[in-house]
Amino acid sequence: MEFIFQCARSGLGSQEKETFPKNSHNVHFSPSLDQKFRIPEVSPSDMIVIILSLDLYFRLIPKDSGLLKKFTDSIQLGKSCSLFDSYVTFTTWIQSVLNDIEKCNYVGELKRLYLENKIQELLLLHFDLYQQYHLNSQSRKISSENFEKLKEAKSLLDTNFVDAPSLTELSKMIYLNEYTLKKEFKICFGTTVKQYVISLRMKYAMDLIKEGEHSITEIAHKCGYNGLIQFSTAFKKFYGRPPTSLSRLS
């Protein structure tokens, strides 16, 4: 079983009869990998294919992380599936990570850790983009008034995730009852309020680890956790490895 990320920057690569549009990407899962790529002889092409084993994929994006449950369920059932129905244009952030991967000069274990981290970042950017597409289609099922309140809730969490309000507090802040907030937030953004806060904290934690200027204890506090054990447990559950395995400071 293989997990495949494909990106064509020149738009010339092709798989069987399918041509990849320029600056486009998609993510696929296949229970058996049997693919051929045709590269035109007369024109240069710029294409990146990243193939991950199922074990590595679920180490980078744990099954219980709450990200893309439908996609994860299909993978676990062994069904061939794609993240997007068709190839979509990637963002400047995705392009930046691709450049980092291409220009990696590390060797040995450091190279492996660096590339795994970059691939994980790439996957998370894809999932974020997918949720934006999901939001556009799912939001039509929600009243315009509630949709505006849900966007306000998300904005409040974006800026206050370290000391995030409880579900009850958040519902009062946006004048939407708790049950509706809980139900429609998940419809809109593909995740629960709690999981969204965790994802924001974990991304912030990873950014702090990359800076290399803070100990794990300091990072735990900066991310809103009262104890190191609580933070480490959440980090490992989200990223599949303890924060100490990535930090240069203890």
N, C-alpha and C positions, 0 to 999 in steps of 0.2 A: 504494500500500500504506500502510495506516495502523495505528497502535498506539493503542488507546483505553482510557482509564481512566475508569470511571463510578462515581460515589458519590452515593447518595441519603440525605440526612440527615433528611428529613421522611417519606420512604416513599410520597410521592404521585406521583412521576414515573413515566412508563411509556413503554416502547418497543414499538410495535405492541400486542400483547396481553399483554406481560409487565409486571408491576408490581414495582417495586423495593421490597423490605422496608425499613423504617425503619432508619437507621444501618447501611446495608449497602454493599458495594462489590464490584467485580470488575475484572479487567483482560482486555481482548480484543485480538486481532489480526485484522484483516480485509484481504484482498488488494484489495478494492474497497469503498470507503466509500459506503454508500447506506442511511442510517438516518433514521427519523423519530421524534420524541419528542412525546408528547401530555401536555400539562400541564393539569390540571383547572382550569376557570374559577372555580369557587366556593371553592376552598381554596388557600391559599398553599403553595408547594412550595419545597424547599431542595435543590438538586441541582447537582453539579459534574461537568462532563464535560471531560476533558483529552485532546486529540487530538494525537498526535505523529507526525511523519513517521518512516519506517523508519530513515532516516539519523540523525536526532536520537536516536531510541531507542538505536541501537547506539553512538552517541557517549556517551550517558549510561551504558549498560550494555553494554560491549564484548562481542563474540561469544565471545572467548576468556577471559572473566572466570571461567568455571566455574559461573556462577549459572544454575540452571534449564536444564540442557542440553536436556531434552525439549521445553520450551517454545520455546527458541531454535531447535532443529532444525525444529520445525513452522513457525516464522516464516520461516526461510530457504527452506523448501520451498514457501512461499506458501500454506499451508493455514490456513483460518480456525480459530482456537482461543481458548480462554479459560483463564485461570490457574486458576480454581476451577470446579468443576462447577456450582455454584449461587452466588448472592450470599451473602456471609458478613458477619458483624458486624465492624466495624472497631474497633481498639483506641484507647485514649486518646492514644497516641503519633501515630497516623494523624490523629486529630481535631485534635491540636495543629498538625501540619504544614498541614492544610487551613485552619486559622485563620490561620496565617502567610501562606499564599498569598492568602487573601481580603483580608487587611489590608495587603498590600504597598503601600508608599507611594513606593517608588523609581521613578525614571524613566530612560528611555534605556538605555544599555548596562548600567548597574548593575542596573536592573530585570530585564533579560534574564538576566544572570548569576545574580541572586538566585533568580529563578523556576526556572531550569534546575537550580540546586542543590537547591531545595526539591522539585521533581518527582523528581529523582534520589533524594533522601532518602525520598520517598513510595514510590517503586518498591522500594527496598531494604527498607523496612518491610513491604511486601506480600510480597516474596519470603521474608522471615524468617517471616512468618505462614504462608505456604504450606509452608515446610519443617517447621513445627510440625505441620501437618496430615499432611504426608508422614511425619513421624517416628511419629505415632500408628499409621498403617497399616503402615508397613514394619517397625516394631520387633517386630511379631508373628512375623516370620520368624526372629527371633534369640532365642536362649535368654535367659531372664530374668537368668541369672548374667552372661552377656556384655553384655547391655543395661546393667546397672548399671555394669560396668567401662567401657563406652563413654561413659556419662554422666559418669563420673569423669574420663575422658580429656578430654572437652570442657570440663569445669569447670577442669581444670588448664591448658588452653590459654587459657581465658577470663581467667585471672588471671596467666598467665606468657607472653603472646604476644610481649612485647618481647624476652625472652630465652627463646624457646620451646625445649623439649627436642626432640631429634631423634626420628624415628619409632622408632628402636631404644631410645632412652632412655625414651620414653613407654610403649612396650610393657612394659618392665621395671617401670615405676612402677605400672602397673595390673595386672600379672601376667596379661598376655594376649599370645600370640605375635604377632609383627610382621605376619605375613601376614593373620591374622584381624582384627587391629586395622585394617589398611589397607583390607581388603575391607568389613568390617561398619561401619566409621565412615562410609564413603561411602553405604552402604545406609541407615543411620540418618539422616544429616544432609544427604545430597544433595550432598556435596562431599568432596574429599580433605582429609587432615590439613594438607597444605601450603597448599592454597587457603584453608582455614578460617583459618589463621594470617595469611595475607596479607590476607584480608577484615577481620580484627580490627585489624591494623596500619593498613590504609587508612582505616577508620572513625575510628580514634584520630587519624590524621594530619589528616583532614578537620576533626575537632573542634578540634585545635590551630590549624589555619589560620583557622577561624572566630573563635577568640579574638583573633587578630591580635597576639599578644605575642611570637611566636618567629619567627626566621628559618627558611628552608627547611632550612638546614644543621642547625640545632638540632632541628627536627622530625624530620629523617631519623635523627638519633642517638637521640632519644626513642622512636622507633618500632622501634628495633633494627637499623637499617641502618648498615653501617660506612662507606659512602660516599654522597655526594650523587647521583652518577650512578646507582648501584644503586637508590636510593630513587626518584628521578625516573622511571626506567624502569618500575618497578613501579607507581607512582602513575598514570602515563599509560596503562599497559596496563589498569589497573583502572577508571579514571574516564574515559579517553579524552582527557585533556588534561594538560599538565604542571602540577605544583603551583605553579610561578611565575605561572601565569595567574590564580590565585585568591588568592595571598598579597599582602598589602600590604607585607611586608618581604622583602627579598632575602636 
